[in-house]
């Protein structure tokens, strides 16, 4: 399981709960990092070609209101108003 969470306190709390439930948790500091970690594991053939035998994540938990998403949305709005 891949957990994307920018708050260290929330990372610890959520990881603790998930691990107590039996999950193997990998942390990412934000959604962008999580995607960068997850995408290479999706295509197993690419992993084999690169010598990487990591398995894809079964679950990715990500906040839908992440700061990076808000920044991207604001940048898009700003660019559309400039035209």
Steps between C-alpha positions, in 0.01 A plus 500: 500500500628844408397787728534857370484740794685826556450524877754297700252460787232366266759273334583344837138463610366359173802270459455368853134418442569338164794297629294379797247379244776304326586733213850559370519879464730709282495876560510783249520863613238615247286386209757588235766289670247218540428503128872504422538195725195315369522545124823301448356204692186475286656345191678190625663446161670838527612408850659181373680683220640747754598223739243621755292218646275721714131420499225754425322647801166335578358825640598866481354731765515865404336818626273649233570853629877487503693830492656404165159448345383840623815663359447333162136611496598861580770499232248374245254772599771762484610386151142496369445859618818618326370396155 
